[in-house]
C-alpha cells in the first residue's frame, strides 16, 4: 500500500475571541484534535454544518492559517512549523480551490495574467512557454483560446470556477483542497465541475480533500469521508461504510436529510430532526459537544468528552461505542449510566 500523501495528526486551530471579565483571552476552537490521512490518487470528503470548521481545516492544512497544535505531514515531511520562505516548494505541490469564484480572481487581471502568475512567482518556464501552458490549461478546463484576453467579470459562475481550477493546475500540484467548489453554482454547472475534477484526477493522479455540504455529491466523488461538528471529527471511515451504516448520531441525522429522488422511498424515509441548543465554540465545555442535540444522550455525555473509538475499521467519537458500553450492549443489559432510557441505538454488537 502506498504511503499517504497527507497525514494530519491531532491538528488544532484556535483564534483569539476577545477577553473574558477575568482578563483571560477567550479562544474560539475552530479545529480540535483532528486526525486523518489521504493516499495518492484518493479523495477524502469532509462534511458538516456551516461553521463546523471545514474550511478552516482546509486552510490550515495548506498553511494559509498557522496551526495551534498537532502535525501536518506532506509526503512524509513535517510542514507544521515551516516559515513562509521554506514553504514555497510545498505550495507548488499543494494547492487550493476556493469556495467563491467571484472573490478568488483578481478583477484587474486578464485570464492569461491570472494563470501565468503562479508560474512567474515560482520562476518556472520562459515567457513563451508560459503562454503555451496557459493555452493548454484553458483547453484542459474546457475554455476557449480567446478567453485568455478577457477579465473575470466577463464570465459566468461556472466559467470562473473553471478558471480557478486552471490556476490551481498551473504548477502541476499533487494534492488539492477543494473548498466547496460547487456551492455557488447552478445544479447543472455543478455536475460539469465535478466531472471535470474527476477527469483531471484520473489523468494526473491527484489527491483531493473535498469539502462540501451536498452529501450526495460527496458520496459520488469520495473514497473516504470525515464528519465534522464544532471543530471535532465525529466519524471517519470509508465512504460506502459511513453512508450505508452510519454510527454516530450526528452522521445519522445528516444522512436522514439527504433528498431521495424516488417519491415512494422519500415518503417512507424517517427524518431525524435535531433539537436543542448548539454549544458555542468559544471555550466549549469539557463534554460531548453534541450532547444538547443527541437523541441518545447519556449522563456521561454531559460529564466527559467522548474518546475516539475504533469500531469495524472506523473511528467514532461517541460514548455509545466505548468498550464498556458495547460489552453491556452485547449482553442485552441496560447500562445504569444512561439518561434518558432510550439507550438502544442502532450500533454494532
Rosetta silent file (secondary structure, phi, psi, omega in degrees, C-alpha in Angstrom):
SEQUENCE: XXXXXXXXXXXXXXXXXXXXXXXXXXXXXXXXXXXXXXXXXXXXXXXXXXXXXXXXXXXXXXXXXXXXXXXXXXXXXXXXXXXXXXXXXXXXXXXXXXXXXXXXXXXXXXXXXXXXXXXXXXXXXXXXXXXXXXXXXXXXXXXXXXXXXXXXXXXXXXXXXXXXXXXXXXXXXXXXXXXXXXXXXXXXXXXXXXXXXXXXXXXXXXXXXXXXXXXXXXXXXXXXXXXXXXXXXXXXXXXXXXXXXXXXXXXXXXXXXXXXXXXXXXXXXXXXXXXXXXXXXXXXXXXXXXXXXXXXXXXXXXXXXXXXXXXXXXXXXXXXXXXXXXXXXXXXXXXXXXXXXXXXXXXXX
SCORE:     score description
SCORE:     0.000 S_00000001
   1 L     0.000  134.188 -177.821    0.000    0.000    0.000 S_00000001
   2 L   -67.027  146.945  177.355    1.345    3.436   -0.958 S_00000001
   3 L   -67.176  146.908 -179.981    2.379    5.831    1.780 S_00000001
   4 E   -61.398  143.157  174.604   -0.114    8.649    2.441 S_00000001
   5 E   -78.913  -28.405  179.368    0.499   11.877    0.568 S_00000001
   6 E  -137.411  131.475  173.653   -1.014   13.800    3.507 S_00000001
   7 E  -127.613  126.869  177.130   -1.178   12.917    7.203 S_00000001
   8 E  -116.060  123.624 -175.262   -2.907   15.141    9.735 S_00000001
   9 E  -125.192  114.177  174.772   -2.338   14.231   13.387 S_00000001
  10 E    51.761   43.224 -175.994   -4.238   15.840   16.297 S_00000001
  11 E   -73.920  135.294  177.582   -4.479   19.146   14.431 S_00000001
  12 E  -132.037  143.945  172.677   -5.879   22.151   16.308 S_00000001
  13 E  -139.845  115.906  179.496   -6.555   25.716   15.217 S_00000001
  14 E  -113.400  148.630  173.247   -7.697   28.349   17.726 S_00000001
  15 E  -120.636  144.767  174.789   -8.498   32.012   17.179 S_00000001
  16 E   -68.275  135.004 -177.527   -8.470   34.759   19.785 S_00000001
  17 E  -127.146   44.009  178.512  -12.038   35.821   20.611 S_00000001
  18 E    85.759 -170.160 -178.215  -11.554   38.791   22.918 S_00000001
  19 E  -117.919  143.900  175.707  -11.052   38.836   26.657 S_00000001
  20 L   -78.648  172.709  179.006  -13.178   37.470   29.459 S_00000001
  21 L   -60.474  -32.209 -179.246  -14.126   39.500   32.542 S_00000001
  22 L   -72.970  -10.100 -178.332  -11.240   37.839   34.364 S_00000001
  23 L    97.813   -9.978  179.629   -8.832   39.246   31.797 S_00000001
  24 L   -75.392  146.705  178.191   -8.024   35.899   30.205 S_00000001
  25 E   -75.586  127.374  177.223   -8.062   35.619   26.409 S_00000001
  26 E   -82.147  144.760 -177.458  -11.018   33.626   25.124 S_00000001
  27 E  -115.862  129.214  171.221  -10.298   31.044   22.447 S_00000001
  28 E   -92.958  112.790 -175.188  -12.529   30.079   19.537 S_00000001
  29 E   -90.065   87.628 -175.980  -11.677   26.431   18.909 S_00000001
  30 E   -73.794  -36.840  177.238  -12.338   26.161   15.177 S_00000001
  31 E  -133.997  130.017 -174.360  -10.479   22.839   14.754 S_00000001
  32 E  -135.306  111.768  170.497   -9.863   20.492   17.674 S_00000001
  33 E    54.663   53.900 -179.027   -7.792   17.271   17.654 S_00000001
  34 E   -99.262  132.328  179.290   -8.480   16.239   14.033 S_00000001
  35 E  -135.674  138.094  173.136   -6.580   13.302   12.516 S_00000001
  36 E  -170.482  173.628  178.060   -6.810   11.589    9.105 S_00000001
  37 E  -141.990  148.731  178.352   -4.709   10.515    6.121 S_00000001
  38 E  -127.306  129.099 -179.627   -5.122   10.741    2.340 S_00000001
  39 E   -88.908  161.496  176.811   -3.379    8.365   -0.081 S_00000001
  40 L   -58.513  134.505  179.475   -2.123    9.279   -3.572 S_00000001
  41 L    76.377   10.297 -175.460   -4.983    9.424   -6.083 S_00000001
  42 L  -107.549  151.974  174.732   -7.590    9.364   -3.302 S_00000001
  43 E  -116.554  126.741  173.470  -10.411   11.774   -2.471 S_00000001
  44 E  -108.699  124.331  176.417  -11.484   12.411    1.099 S_00000001
  45 E   -88.225  144.165  179.040  -14.837   14.109    1.586 S_00000001
  46 E  -129.496  118.553 -175.280  -15.383   16.447    4.519 S_00000001
  47 E  -126.831  165.811  179.724  -18.957   17.284    5.548 S_00000001
  48 L   153.590  168.968 -179.194  -20.755   19.048    8.379 S_00000001
  49 L   -67.637  162.896  175.363  -22.948   22.029    9.157 S_00000001
  50 L   -60.174  135.743  178.842  -21.896   25.590    8.352 S_00000001
  51 L    87.938    6.682 -177.283  -19.434   26.881   10.910 S_00000001
  52 L   -84.459   -7.652  176.323  -18.141   23.453   11.963 S_00000001
  53 L   107.134   10.218 -177.195  -14.561   24.233   10.889 S_00000001
  54 H   -62.407  -52.828 -178.011  -14.303   22.512    7.494 S_00000001
  55 H   -65.544  -37.838  177.790  -12.859   25.486    5.594 S_00000001
  56 H   -62.461  -39.295  176.894  -10.579   26.414    8.493 S_00000001
  57 H   -61.581  -46.643  179.137   -9.207   22.873    8.478 S_00000001
  58 H   -61.606  -43.425 -179.594   -8.503   23.077    4.737 S_00000001
  59 H   -68.130  -31.744  177.806   -6.831   26.476    5.043 S_00000001
  60 H   -71.306  -37.544  179.919   -4.716   25.263    7.966 S_00000001
  61 H   -62.024  -42.515  179.986   -3.535   22.224    6.008 S_00000001
  62 L   -86.481    6.630  173.381   -2.246   24.396    3.139 S_00000001
  63 L    68.005   28.653  165.419   -0.789   26.767    5.758 S_00000001
  64 L   -69.454  -39.402  170.318   -2.909   29.812    4.999 S_00000001
  65 L  -104.129  143.539  173.702   -3.532   29.606    8.760 S_00000001
  66 L   -82.702  130.598 -179.707   -0.774   28.599   11.150 S_00000001
  67 L   -68.338  148.425  177.151   -1.816   25.575   13.237 S_00000001
  68 L   -81.634  -39.817  179.698   -2.112   25.960   17.002 S_00000001
  69 E  -155.412  169.974 -179.900   -1.136   22.355   17.760 S_00000001
  70 E    93.041 -172.784 -175.928   -0.749   18.989   16.056 S_00000001
  71 E  -135.265  145.131  172.832    1.207   17.936   12.987 S_00000001
  72 E  -123.361  115.394  178.667    0.818   18.168    9.195 S_00000001
  73 E  -110.955  120.500  177.752    2.949   15.734    7.217 S_00000001
  74 E  -113.403  117.405 -177.293    3.037   16.170    3.445 S_00000001
  75 L    53.424   39.443  176.061    4.765   13.345    1.546 S_00000001
  76 L    85.554   -6.596 -178.459    6.415   12.312    4.808 S_00000001
  77 E  -102.793  135.297  179.671    7.798   15.792    5.627 S_00000001
  78 E   -79.380  113.860 -179.465    6.587   17.766    8.631 S_00000001
  79 L  -109.688   14.278 -172.683    5.429   21.179    7.361 S_00000001
  80 L   -60.986  -43.750 -173.208    3.634   22.224   10.554 S_00000001
  81 L  -112.149   12.613  179.672    6.095   24.896   11.655 S_00000001
  82 L   -66.081  140.108  176.101    7.788   25.813    8.398 S_00000001
  83 L   -78.951  162.823 -174.004    8.144   29.510    7.733 S_00000001
  84 H   -55.774  -40.427 -176.218    6.750   31.033    4.539 S_00000001
  85 H   -67.540  -23.111  178.218   10.098   31.213    2.746 S_00000001
  86 H   -95.473   -1.875 -179.833   10.576   27.460    3.263 S_00000001
  87 H   -91.793   -8.351 -174.174    7.021   26.620    2.192 S_00000001
  88 H   -57.403  -46.318  178.413    7.462   27.641   -1.451 S_00000001
  89 H   -62.937  -34.285  179.856    8.369   24.145   -2.741 S_00000001
  90 H   -69.891  -40.412 -178.323    5.430   22.675   -0.793 S_00000001
  91 H   -64.628  -27.026  176.842    2.975   25.268   -2.122 S_00000001
  92 H   -66.262  -32.679 -176.406    3.880   24.263   -5.671 S_00000001
  93 H   -96.372  -13.791 -176.224    2.687   20.719   -4.932 S_00000001
  94 E  -126.265  114.272 -174.348   -0.216   21.618   -2.620 S_00000001
  95 E  -125.903  175.638 -176.553   -2.928   23.944   -3.948 S_00000001
  96 E  -143.789  134.990  171.123   -6.475   25.067   -3.070 S_00000001
  97 E   -99.137  120.343 -174.463   -9.675   25.789   -4.996 S_00000001
  98 L   -84.626  160.542 -172.230  -11.578   28.468   -3.104 S_00000001
  99 L   -67.054  -42.953 -172.115  -15.303   28.492   -2.473 S_00000001
 100 L  -101.845  106.572  179.862  -16.277   31.761   -4.141 S_00000001
 101 L   -68.714  -14.998  179.777  -15.268   32.024   -7.816 S_00000001
 102 L   -81.167  -33.907 -175.847  -16.314   35.689   -7.774 S_00000001
 103 L   -95.860  -15.908 -173.026  -13.966   36.722   -4.952 S_00000001
 104 L   -90.637   -1.969  178.613  -10.983   34.445   -5.662 S_00000001
 105 L  -114.896  136.576 -179.215   -9.995   36.019   -9.006 S_00000001
 106 L   -70.551  116.829 -176.866   -8.320   39.414   -9.341 S_00000001
 107 L   -68.773  -13.614 -177.969  -10.774   41.627  -11.320 S_00000001
 108 L   -91.037   -5.846 -177.265   -7.910   43.784  -12.611 S_00000001
 109 L  -110.027  147.295  173.113   -6.090   40.916  -14.353 S_00000001
 110 E   -74.986  166.932  178.337   -6.916   39.093  -17.545 S_00000001
 111 H   -60.512  -39.430  178.459   -7.320   35.322  -17.514 S_00000001
 112 H   -59.753  -43.495  179.453   -3.906   34.980  -19.133 S_00000001
 113 H   -67.118  -38.689 -179.243   -2.267   37.014  -16.360 S_00000001
 114 H   -62.632  -42.660 -177.328   -4.138   35.067  -13.646 S_00000001
 115 H   -77.166  -28.099 -178.732   -2.962   31.705  -14.981 S_00000001
 116 H   -83.535  -21.544 -175.500    0.604   32.829  -15.657 S_00000001
 117 H   -58.218  -46.508  178.757    1.109   34.480  -12.250 S_00000001
 118 H   -58.571  -37.383  178.969    1.810   31.265  -10.270 S_00000001
 119 H   -66.360  -37.729  179.285    4.452   30.261  -12.820 S_00000001
 120 H   -67.761  -40.452 -179.763    6.092   33.685  -12.540 S_00000001
 121 H   -61.889  -39.957 -178.643    6.107   33.534   -8.715 S_00000001
 122 L   -91.739    4.933  175.526    7.844   30.143   -8.809 S_00000001
 123 L    56.676   49.384 -179.899   10.111   31.229  -11.700 S_00000001
 124 L  -106.467  136.050  171.013    9.012   28.430  -13.974 S_00000001
 125 L    68.611  162.805  173.150    9.360   28.392  -17.778 S_00000001
 126 L   -83.204  172.346 -179.121   10.154   31.174  -20.210 S_00000001
 127 H   -61.531  -40.308  179.320    7.609   33.791  -21.224 S_00000001
 128 H   -67.637  -40.410  179.376    6.811   31.890  -24.428 S_00000001
 129 H   -65.150  -37.300  178.276    6.474   28.591  -22.545 S_00000001
 130 H   -63.604  -43.378  178.509    4.111   30.205  -20.039 S_00000001
 131 H   -60.432  -39.631  178.615    1.870   31.463  -22.829 S_00000001
 132 H   -66.450  -41.431 -179.868    1.770   27.958  -24.290 S_00000001
 133 H   -68.267  -36.013  177.167    0.935   26.409  -20.917 S_00000001
 134 H   -60.799  -44.027  177.258   -1.834   28.953  -20.319 S_00000001
 135 H   -61.479  -40.971  179.629   -3.455   27.920  -23.593 S_00000001
 136 H   -66.518  -37.342  178.544   -3.136   24.250  -22.601 S_00000001
 137 H   -66.185  -41.679  177.358   -4.710   24.929  -19.191 S_00000001
 138 H   -60.386  -40.780  178.830   -7.669   26.696  -20.794 S_00000001
 139 H   -66.488  -38.375 -179.304   -8.174   23.694  -23.064 S_00000001
 140 H   -60.222  -40.328 -176.158   -7.926   21.305  -20.086 S_00000001
 141 L   -95.045    8.941  173.495  -10.791   23.014  -18.234 S_00000001
 142 L    82.131   27.257  176.430  -12.969   23.429  -21.340 S_00000001
 143 L  -107.349  163.039 -175.055  -12.492   27.137  -22.094 S_00000001
 144 L   -88.160  153.907 -179.540  -11.744   28.761  -25.454 S_00000001
 145 H   -59.579  -35.086 -177.494   -8.341   30.166  -26.509 S_00000001
 146 H   -73.384   -6.925  177.069   -9.727   33.698  -26.961 S_00000001
 147 H   -69.704  -12.972 -175.913  -10.754   33.754  -23.262 S_00000001
 148 H   -62.785  -26.088 -176.983   -7.138   34.490  -22.422 S_00000001
 149 H   -97.170    0.709 -178.019   -7.655   38.226  -23.029 S_00000001
 150 L   -91.447  165.102  179.527  -10.889   38.578  -21.057 S_00000001
 151 E  -104.215  158.262 -175.734  -11.424   39.687  -17.458 S_00000001
 152 H   -55.075  -34.076 -176.628  -13.212   37.655  -14.731 S_00000001
 153 H   -68.994  -10.782 -179.743  -16.340   39.813  -14.769 S_00000001
 154 H   -88.644    4.598 -175.685  -16.984   38.743  -18.376 S_00000001
 155 L  -116.825  158.805  173.242  -17.583   35.097  -17.384 S_00000001
 156 L   -77.646  172.939 -179.212  -20.400   33.131  -15.787 S_00000001
 157 H   -61.460  -42.549  178.832  -20.016   31.491  -12.370 S_00000001
 158 H   -64.417  -38.895  178.878  -19.213   28.101  -13.869 S_00000001
 159 H   -67.967  -37.478  178.160  -16.609   29.579  -16.200 S_00000001
 160 H   -64.253  -38.962  178.872  -14.987   31.467  -13.316 S_00000001
 161 H   -67.111  -33.994  175.091  -14.707   28.266  -11.325 S_00000001
 162 H   -63.797  -38.245  176.398  -13.068   26.620  -14.345 S_00000001
 163 H   -63.890  -41.543  178.017  -10.563   29.490  -14.386 S_00000001
 164 H   -61.145  -41.318  178.904   -9.915   28.909  -10.670 S_00000001
 165 H   -66.020  -41.237  178.019   -9.306   25.216  -11.340 S_00000001
 166 H   -61.339  -41.233  177.914   -6.967   26.075  -14.231 S_00000001
 167 H   -63.238  -39.317  178.735   -4.983   28.395  -11.944 S_00000001
 168 H   -63.082  -34.008 -177.192   -4.749   25.617   -9.360 S_00000001
 169 H   -84.516   -5.126 -172.872   -3.347   23.251  -12.008 S_00000001
 170 L   -59.710  -30.760 -176.512   -0.779   25.780  -13.287 S_00000001
 171 L  -102.293   12.449 -178.690    2.000   24.372  -11.067 S_00000001
 172 L    54.289   58.748 -178.998    1.137   20.669  -11.596 S_00000001
 173 L   -72.171  165.085  176.278    0.157   20.015   -7.959 S_00000001
 174 L  -108.688  -19.667 -178.949   -0.274   16.552   -6.477 S_00000001
 175 E  -137.219  133.404 -178.269   -2.754   17.475   -3.731 S_00000001
 176 E  -131.521  132.076  170.248   -5.658   19.954   -3.895 S_00000001
 177 E   -90.934  116.646  179.175   -8.012   21.203   -1.198 S_00000001
 178 E  -100.335   99.396 -175.017  -11.403   21.763   -2.848 S_00000001
 179 E   -89.600   90.394 -179.591  -13.232   24.155   -0.529 S_00000001
 180 L    47.075   58.903 -174.100  -16.887   23.815   -1.570 S_00000001
 181 L   -71.221   -9.179 -176.688  -16.010   24.369   -5.250 S_00000001
 182 L  -119.565   -0.658 -172.345  -19.606   23.870   -6.437 S_00000001
 183 L   -67.091  -26.995 -177.753  -21.712   25.509   -3.713 S_00000001
 184 L   -93.977    9.752 -173.339  -22.035   28.863   -5.550 S_00000001
 185 L  -112.441  158.341  173.539  -23.011   27.269   -8.885 S_00000001
 186 L   -64.887  158.115 -175.691  -26.240   26.155  -10.527 S_00000001
 187 H   -60.053  -43.044 -179.287  -27.068   22.453  -10.286 S_00000001
 188 H   -63.908  -35.184  179.447  -26.386   21.776  -13.983 S_00000001
 189 H   -74.889  -31.969  179.239  -22.995   23.501  -13.718 S_00000001
 190 H   -57.085  -45.150 -179.731  -22.146   21.595  -10.522 S_00000001
 191 H   -61.936  -37.689  179.442  -22.207   18.286  -12.404 S_00000001
 192 H   -65.134  -42.388 -179.448  -19.878   19.696  -15.069 S_00000001
 193 H   -66.676  -41.848  178.592  -17.349   20.872  -12.468 S_00000001
 194 H   -62.675  -44.277  177.880  -17.447   17.523  -10.636 S_00000001
 195 H   -61.650  -37.752  177.980  -16.917   15.643  -13.897 S_00000001
 196 H   -64.021  -45.371  179.604  -14.021   17.966  -14.694 S_00000001
 197 H   -62.877  -40.160  179.509  -12.391   17.335  -11.293 S_00000001
 198 H   -67.220  -39.949  179.628  -12.795   13.572  -11.683 S_00000001
 199 H   -64.311  -44.141  179.894  -11.325   13.610  -15.204 S_00000001
 200 H   -64.231  -38.501  178.723   -8.314   15.650  -14.078 S_00000001
 201 H   -63.272  -42.242  179.022   -7.808   13.298  -11.128 S_00000001
 202 H   -65.751  -38.581 -176.812   -7.814   10.265  -13.418 S_00000001
 203 H   -74.552  -35.462 -171.862   -5.414   11.884  -15.875 S_00000001
 204 H  -112.651   -4.563  179.580   -2.955   13.280  -13.308 S_00000001
 205 L    67.355   34.352 -176.931   -3.372   11.007  -10.278 S_00000001
 206 L   -75.148  157.815  171.881   -4.286   13.908   -7.991 S_00000001
 207 E  -112.102  140.564 -177.665   -5.430   13.642   -4.382 S_00000001
 208 E  -123.747  143.975  157.965   -8.319   15.777   -3.134 S_00000001
 209 E  -107.153  107.956 -170.889   -9.694   16.967    0.173 S_00000001
 210 E  -104.241  109.182 -178.695  -13.246   17.718   -0.976 S_00000001
 211 E   -97.502  128.881 -176.190  -15.211   19.999    1.370 S_00000001
 212 L  -160.677  162.851  171.399  -18.948   20.232    0.699 S_00000001
 213 L   -97.028  -26.452 -175.617  -22.481   20.447    2.089 S_00000001
 214 L   -78.042  100.168 -176.341  -24.007   18.222   -0.589 S_00000001
 215 H   -67.748  -29.927  176.613  -23.753   14.743    0.937 S_00000001
 216 H   -64.971  -41.689  179.084  -24.987   13.096   -2.250 S_00000001
 217 H   -68.664  -37.907  178.787  -22.175   14.684   -4.252 S_00000001
 218 H   -62.860  -40.541  178.243  -19.617   13.763   -1.587 S_00000001
 219 H   -62.153  -36.474 -178.056  -20.699   10.134   -1.780 S_00000001
 220 H   -68.132  -39.030 -169.522  -20.230   10.207   -5.551 S_00000001
 221 H  -100.499  -17.790 -168.490  -16.724   11.650   -5.574 S_00000001
 222 L  -100.234  150.657  172.105  -15.105   10.470   -2.307 S_00000001
 223 L   -94.890  -37.932  176.381  -13.289    7.313   -1.243 S_00000001
 224 E  -127.426  162.465 -178.647  -13.267    8.234    2.459 S_00000001
 225 E  -142.409  142.185  173.048  -15.365   10.666    4.453 S_00000001
 226 E  -121.204  137.272 -179.339  -14.995   12.684    7.637 S_00000001
 227 E  -111.523  118.291 -176.748  -17.948   14.186    9.501 S_00000001
 228 E  -106.164  147.192  175.878  -17.176   17.345   11.492 S_00000001
 229 E  -147.958  118.790 -179.731  -19.145   19.018   14.264 S_00000001
 230 L    48.827   46.768  174.722  -17.940   22.133   16.122 S_00000001
 231 L    85.479   -9.714 -178.014  -14.341   21.525   15.095 S_00000001
 232 E  -102.324  147.268  173.114  -14.294   17.826   16.058 S_00000001
 233 E   -87.050  107.058 -175.835  -14.152   14.815   13.744 S_00000001
 234 E   -81.284  -35.769 -179.945  -17.197   12.823   14.842 S_00000001
 235 E  -150.117  142.747 -176.943  -16.889    9.941   12.372 S_00000001
 236 E  -149.087  126.659  179.873  -14.258    8.905    9.846 S_00000001
 237 E  -179.042 -171.917  177.490  -14.168    5.901    7.536 S_00000001
 238 E   -64.216  140.801 -173.552  -14.723    4.524    4.068 S_00000001
 239 H   -58.126  -47.032 -177.966  -17.494    6.383    2.235 S_00000001
 240 H   -61.348  -39.413 -179.875  -19.606    3.309    1.454 S_00000001
 241 H   -66.081  -44.861 -177.223  -19.449    2.128    5.080 S_00000001
 242 H   -66.272  -41.891 -177.834  -20.410    5.506    6.532 S_00000001
 243 H   -73.167  -38.863 -176.751  -23.311    6.071    4.125 S_00000001
 244 H   -78.480  -29.965 -178.159  -24.698    2.536    4.280 S_00000001
 245 L  -146.883   74.152 -179.800  -24.368    2.120    8.049 S_00000001
 246 L   -66.898  143.729 -179.439  -23.659    5.389    9.905 S_00000001
 247 L  -100.244  -52.665 -173.759  -22.651    5.004   13.550 S_00000001
 248 L   -69.091  138.407  178.690  -22.565    8.471   15.122 S_00000001
 249 H   -56.018  -33.137  178.544  -25.991   10.014   15.897 S_00000001
 250 H   -69.075  -40.131  176.648  -24.928   13.229   14.151 S_00000001
 251 H   -62.019  -41.340  178.820  -23.981   11.327   10.985 S_00000001
 252 H   -61.533  -41.153 -179.846  -27.352    9.586   11.044 S_00000001
 253 H   -65.893  -41.686  178.925  -29.137   12.936   11.317 S_00000001
 254 H   -62.293  -46.644 -177.021  -27.173   14.407    8.398 S_00000001
 255 H   -69.737  -26.603  178.391  -27.845   11.432    6.134 S_00000001
 256 H   -68.267  -18.862 -178.681  -31.538   11.398    7.026 S_00000001
 257 L   -92.792   -2.902 -179.507  -31.808   14.858    5.440 S_00000001
 258 L   -70.824  125.934 -179.978  -30.339   13.811    2.073 S_00000001
 259 L   -62.040  143.822  177.974  -33.069   14.116   -0.632 S_00000001
 260 L  -113.577  129.228 -175.860  -34.192   10.887   -2.283 S_00000001
 261 L   -69.720  -21.520 -178.333  -35.258   11.030   -5.976 S_00000001
 262 L   -88.485  117.484 -176.848  -37.886    8.269   -5.583 S_00000001
 263 H   -57.964  -39.770 -178.622  -41.144    9.719   -4.090 S_00000001
 264 H   -65.124  -44.427  178.425  -42.200    6.405   -2.527 S_00000001
 265 H   -65.888  -38.087 -179.533  -38.831    5.941   -0.834 S_00000001
 266 H   -64.080  -38.805  179.692  -38.806    9.581    0.249 S_00000001
 267 H   -68.504  -32.921 -178.854  -42.205    9.234    1.969 S_00000001
 268 H   -81.544  -16.396 -177.524  -41.054    6.114    3.823 S_00000001
 269 L   -73.466  134.354 -178.782  -37.768    7.700    4.917 S_00000001
 270 L   -96.022  120.335 -179.882  -37.689    8.891    8.513 S_00000001
 271 L   -85.470  131.790  175.592  -36.105   12.303    9.005 S_00000001
 272 L   -94.024  110.909 -178.650  -34.134   12.839   12.221 S_00000001
 273 L   -96.674  118.812 -179.074  -34.832   16.389   13.379 S_00000001
 274 L   -83.912  132.316  177.800  -32.215   17.696   15.797 S_00000001
 275 L  -120.449  164.804  178.891  -33.461   19.869   18.638 S_00000001
 276 L   103.640  166.936 -176.964  -31.646   21.759   21.358 S_00000001
 277 L   -85.560  146.184  175.467  -29.039   24.493   21.523 S_00000001
 278 L   -87.386  132.481  176.490  -25.635   24.287   19.855 S_00000001
 279 L   -63.066  150.650  175.207  -22.684   24.791   22.184 S_00000001
 280 L   -78.212  141.565  175.874  -20.502   27.797   21.463 S_00000001
 281 L   -77.398   -3.045  177.417  -17.046   27.034   20.016 S_00000001
 282 E   -86.291  110.038 -176.880  -15.598   29.758   22.266 S_00000001
 283 L    47.147   61.691 -177.253  -14.129   27.896   25.248 S_00000001
 284 L   -67.743  158.462  179.961  -16.610   24.989   24.921 S_00000001
 285 L   -69.285  158.613 -179.787  -17.347   22.741   27.934 S_00000001
 286 L   -85.985   70.630  178.101  -15.379   19.531   28.516 S_00000001
 287 L  -151.832 -175.010  174.593  -18.156   17.164   27.485 S_00000001
 288 L   -68.723  121.132 -175.937  -19.674   15.767   24.293 S_00000001
 289 L   -72.780   -9.818  177.200  -20.425   18.869   22.212 S_00000001
 290 L   -96.885    2.529 -172.542  -23.352   17.081   20.574 S_00000001
 291 L   -60.496  -37.117 -177.468  -24.997   16.268   23.934 S_00000001
 292 L   -68.435  -15.873 -175.381  -27.596   19.076   23.758 S_00000001
 293 L  -121.050   -5.194 -172.199  -28.971   17.736   20.455 S_00000001
 294 L   -80.084  130.727  177.589  -28.322   13.989   20.615 S_00000001
 295 L   -73.220  -11.577 -179.174  -31.362   11.651   20.824 S_00000001
 296 L  -115.333   27.688 -175.405  -29.215    9.059   22.664 S_00000001
 297 L   -62.589  140.426  178.525  -27.619   11.379   25.228 S_00000001
 298 L  -121.098  169.219 -179.365  -26.434    9.746   28.462 S_00000001
 299 H   -60.807  -39.982 -178.926  -25.344   11.149   31.797 S_00000001
 300 H   -66.991  -24.431  178.732  -21.687   10.526   30.990 S_00000001
 301 H   -63.266  -31.965 -178.455  -22.071   12.543   27.755 S_00000001
 302 H   -87.873   -5.990 -178.258  -22.644   15.668   29.838 S_00000001
 303 L  -104.945  -38.089 -173.951  -19.703   14.911   32.158 S_00000001
 304 L  -134.674  153.735  176.735  -16.826   13.831   29.916 S_00000001
 305 L   -76.022  134.919 -177.227  -15.652   14.247   26.359 S_00000001
 306 L   -68.693  142.224  175.209  -16.120   11.023   24.359 S_00000001
 307 L   -75.646  163.770  173.892  -12.978    9.126   23.343 S_00000001
 308 E   -83.866  113.418 -175.821  -12.247    8.272   19.725 S_00000001
 309 E   -99.961  138.479  177.439  -13.400    4.652   19.417 S_00000001
 310 E   -99.129  111.705 -176.132  -12.196    2.256   16.695 S_00000001
 311 E  -131.907  119.423  174.366  -15.149    0.153   15.547 S_00000001
 312 L    51.062   47.314  177.418  -15.201   -2.092   12.456 S_00000001
 313 L    74.573   16.394 -177.791  -12.443   -0.166   10.676 S_00000001
 314 E  -130.204  156.022  175.550  -13.976    3.198   11.502 S_00000001
 315 E  -109.793  128.575 -178.335  -13.286    5.990   14.023 S_00000001
 316 E  -134.349  127.324  177.793  -16.235    7.313   16.022 S_00000001
 317 E   -96.161   83.925 -175.141  -16.129    9.936   18.775 S_00000001
 318 L  -158.340  138.666  178.247  -19.106    8.752   20.832 S_00000001
 319 H   -65.619  -21.077  179.864  -19.716    7.154   24.260 S_00000001
 320 H   -63.857  -17.222 -174.124  -22.065    4.656   22.604 S_00000001
 321 H  -115.161   15.227  174.082  -19.027    2.867   21.193 S_00000001
 322 L   -71.204  152.193 -176.550  -16.781    2.661   24.240 S_00000001
 323 H   -55.940  -39.421 -178.012  -15.773   -0.929   25.179 S_00000001
 324 H   -67.883  -37.962  178.731  -17.821   -0.955   28.419 S_00000001
 325 H   -68.070  -42.702 -179.340  -20.985    0.182   26.656 S_00000001
 326 H   -64.988  -35.031  178.054  -20.550   -2.314   23.839 S_00000001
 327 H   -64.075  -43.187  177.925  -19.984   -5.138   26.350 S_00000001
 328 H   -66.778  -36.987  179.177  -23.248   -4.310   28.107 S_00000001
 329 H   -63.514  -40.996  179.503  -24.990   -3.999   24.756 S_00000001
 330 H   -64.149  -34.306 -179.452  -23.840   -7.474   23.726 S_00000001
 331 L   -83.313   -0.969  179.594  -25.202   -8.911   26.978 S_00000001
 332 L    72.892   19.654 -178.247  -28.557   -7.181   26.435 S_00000001
 333 L   -92.393  153.661  175.604  -28.158   -5.157   29.627 S_00000001
 334 L   -95.171  109.737 -179.170  -29.345   -1.591   30.189 S_00000001
 335 L   -57.640  137.312 -175.062  -26.337    0.449   31.345 S_00000001
 336 L   -72.701  -13.594 -176.638  -27.092    2.241   34.608 S_00000001
 337 L   -91.759    7.042 -177.867  -25.442    5.431   33.387 S_00000001
 338 L   -82.547  145.796  178.415  -27.956    6.084   30.612 S_00000001
 339 L  -163.403  111.505    5.829  -30.260    9.059   30.701 S_00000001
 340 L   -78.602 -179.165 -171.224  -32.863    9.088   29.143 S_00000001
 341 L   -75.203   -4.892 -177.730  -33.689    5.349   28.966 S_00000001
 342 L   -82.083   65.284 -171.914  -33.869    5.102   25.132 S_00000001
 343 L   -87.097  -15.441 -173.025  -30.296    3.809   25.036 S_00000001
 344 L   -75.914   82.276  179.000  -30.717    1.021   22.471 S_00000001
 345 L   -81.651  164.298  178.387  -29.110    2.722   19.499 S_00000001
 346 L   -81.957   82.807 -174.838  -28.533    1.042   16.172 S_00000001
 347 L  -125.037  158.305  179.779  -24.920    0.124   16.881 S_00000001
 348 L   -67.602  145.248 -177.488  -22.738   -2.887   16.046 S_00000001
 349 L  -104.307    0.000    0.000  -22.816   -5.690   18.578 S_00000001
